[in-house]
């Protein structure tokens, strides 16, 4: 789990900031929406109300990975997240619906996300630089070579490839 710097959390909670949610289908087709109901109730969590986003909900159910882009003036951050799920009831959803009722909007669910990493995206020399990331992330890549031979590589951090530690498992059937 990663915690966002305070300035990122504050920008996400700024009502005047432009907020974009990007998801991808199970086959990898991207889908982006502008969404005003995005907020960060804590440094490690981002939430969004489900208002008029059927394709986004479908993508989150299929893939579970998303990114938020938040922009105000020259300040901009990308927050990569993993979906924790959607709450169809509860006090947080009730509070959101009271807040958006004057705009004749209604949220059917409140989606919650765990922050994975945060990158600077502003118009400055630090653009693209990761400013927050998890201490230890794991991943795996499986290659099916042929004739029942499987090679599975696991990596243990976001370090550059030259300094990453790998564990390989080769299975022959």
C-alpha positions as CSV (number, residue, x, y, z in Angstrom):
1,X,0.0,0.0,0.0
2,X,1.2,3.5,-0.8
3,X,0.3,6.8,0.8
4,X,-0.1,10.0,-1.2
5,X,1.8,13.2,-0.3
6,X,-0.5,15.8,1.3
7,X,-0.4,18.1,-1.7
8,X,-1.7,15.2,-4.0
9,X,-4.5,14.4,-1.5
10,X,-5.4,18.1,-1.2
11,X,-5.6,18.5,-5.0
12,X,-7.8,15.4,-5.3
13,X,-10.1,16.9,-2.7
14,X,-10.1,20.4,-4.4
15,X,-13.5,21.0,-6.0
16,X,-12.0,23.2,-8.7
17,X,-9.5,20.7,-9.9
18,X,-10.2,18.7,-13.2
19,X,-10.3,15.0,-12.4
20,X,-10.1,12.2,-14.9
21,X,-10.6,8.5,-14.3
22,X,-9.0,6.0,-16.8
23,X,-9.8,2.3,-16.8
24,X,-9.2,-0.5,-19.3
25,X,-11.4,-3.4,-20.3
26,X,-10.2,-7.0,-19.8
27,X,-8.8,-6.9,-23.3
28,X,-6.9,-3.7,-22.6
29,X,-9.1,-1.1,-24.4
30,X,-8.8,2.2,-22.5
31,X,-11.7,4.3,-21.4
32,X,-11.4,7.8,-19.8
33,X,-14.1,9.9,-18.1
34,X,-14.1,13.3,-16.5
35,X,-15.5,12.8,-13.0
36,X,-16.2,15.4,-10.3
37,X,-17.1,12.9,-7.5
38,X,-13.5,11.8,-7.0
39,X,-12.1,12.3,-3.5
40,X,-9.3,11.1,-1.2
41,X,-10.7,10.4,2.3
42,X,-7.3,9.2,3.5
43,X,-3.7,9.2,2.1
44,X,-4.0,5.6,0.9
45,X,-7.5,5.6,-0.5
46,X,-9.3,7.3,-3.4
47,X,-13.1,7.0,-3.9
48,X,-15.5,7.9,-6.7
49,X,-19.3,7.9,-6.9
50,X,-20.8,5.8,-9.7
51,X,-22.8,8.4,-11.6
52,X,-23.5,7.6,-15.3
53,X,-20.5,5.4,-15.9
54,X,-21.7,1.9,-17.0
55,X,-18.6,1.3,-19.2
56,X,-16.3,2.3,-16.4
57,X,-18.0,0.0,-13.9
58,X,-17.8,-2.8,-16.4
59,X,-14.1,-2.2,-16.9
60,X,-13.4,-2.0,-13.1
61,X,-15.3,-5.4,-12.6
62,X,-13.2,-7.0,-15.4
63,X,-9.7,-5.4,-14.8
64,X,-9.6,-3.7,-11.4
65,X,-6.8,-1.4,-12.3
66,X,-7.3,2.3,-12.9
67,X,-5.5,5.7,-12.9
68,X,-6.7,9.1,-11.8
69,X,-5.3,12.2,-13.4
70,X,-5.9,15.4,-11.3
71,X,-5.1,18.8,-12.7
72,X,-5.3,22.4,-11.5
73,X,-3.2,25.1,-13.2
74,X,0.4,23.9,-13.5
75,X,-0.1,21.2,-10.8
76,X,-0.9,17.7,-12.1
77,X,-0.6,14.2,-10.7
78,X,-1.4,10.7,-11.9
79,X,-2.5,8.3,-9.2
80,X,-2.4,4.6,-10.1
81,X,-4.8,2.4,-8.1
82,X,-6.3,-1.0,-7.6
83,X,-10.0,-1.4,-7.1
84,X,-11.1,-2.6,-3.7
85,X,-14.8,-2.8,-4.6
86,X,-18.1,-0.9,-4.7
87,X,-20.4,-0.1,-1.8
88,X,-24.1,0.2,-2.8
89,X,-25.1,1.6,0.6
90,X,-23.7,3.3,3.6
91,X,-23.1,6.7,5.2
92,X,-20.4,7.7,2.8
93,X,-22.6,7.1,-0.2
94,X,-25.5,8.9,1.5
95,X,-23.3,11.9,2.2
96,X,-22.2,12.0,-1.5
97,X,-25.7,11.8,-2.7
98,X,-26.7,14.7,-0.5
99,X,-23.8,16.7,-1.9
100,X,-24.7,16.1,-5.6
101,X,-28.5,16.2,-5.3
102,X,-28.6,20.0,-6.1
103,X,-27.0,19.1,-9.5
104,X,-29.8,16.6,-10.1
105,X,-27.3,13.7,-9.9
106,X,-27.4,10.4,-8.0
107,X,-24.6,7.9,-7.3
108,X,-25.6,4.2,-7.4
109,X,-22.4,3.1,-5.7
110,X,-19.2,4.3,-4.1
111,X,-16.1,2.7,-5.6
112,X,-13.0,2.5,-3.4
113,X,-9.4,2.2,-4.6
114,X,-6.1,1.4,-2.9
115,X,-3.2,3.7,-4.1
116,X,-0.3,1.9,-5.8
117,X,1.9,4.8,-6.9
118,X,1.8,8.5,-7.6
119,X,3.6,10.4,-10.4
120,X,4.2,14.0,-11.0
121,X,2.5,15.1,-14.3
122,X,2.7,18.9,-14.2
123,X,4.3,21.1,-16.8
124,X,7.7,21.1,-15.2
125,X,11.1,19.2,-15.2
126,X,9.7,16.6,-12.8
127,X,7.0,15.4,-15.2
128,X,6.8,11.6,-15.1
129,X,8.7,11.2,-11.9
130,X,7.3,8.8,-9.3
131,X,6.8,10.7,-6.1
132,X,5.2,7.8,-4.0
133,X,5.1,4.1,-4.5
134,X,4.8,1.0,-2.5
135,X,7.8,-0.4,-0.6
136,X,7.6,-3.8,-2.1
137,X,5.4,-4.8,-5.0
138,X,5.4,-8.3,-6.5
139,X,4.6,-9.3,-10.0
140,X,4.9,-12.3,-12.2
141,X,5.2,-13.0,-15.8
142,X,4.7,-16.4,-17.3
143,X,6.1,-17.6,-20.6
144,X,4.7,-20.8,-22.2
145,X,7.7,-21.8,-24.4
146,X,6.6,-25.1,-26.0
147,X,6.3,-28.8,-25.5
148,X,4.9,-28.3,-21.9
149,X,7.8,-26.1,-20.7
150,X,6.7,-23.1,-18.6
151,X,9.0,-20.4,-17.4
152,X,7.6,-18.1,-14.6
153,X,9.5,-15.0,-13.6
154,X,8.7,-13.1,-10.4
155,X,10.0,-9.6,-9.6
156,X,10.0,-8.1,-6.2
157,X,10.2,-4.3,-6.7
158,X,9.9,-1.3,-9.0
159,X,13.7,-0.9,-9.3
160,X,15.3,-0.6,-12.7
161,X,15.6,-3.9,-14.5
162,X,19.4,-4.1,-14.0
163,X,19.0,-4.1,-10.2
164,X,15.9,-6.2,-9.8
165,X,15.9,-9.5,-8.0
166,X,14.2,-12.4,-9.9
167,X,13.1,-15.8,-9.0
168,X,12.5,-18.2,-11.8
169,X,10.5,-21.4,-11.8
170,X,10.8,-23.8,-14.7
171,X,8.2,-26.5,-15.0
172,X,8.4,-29.3,-17.6
173,X,5.3,-31.4,-18.1
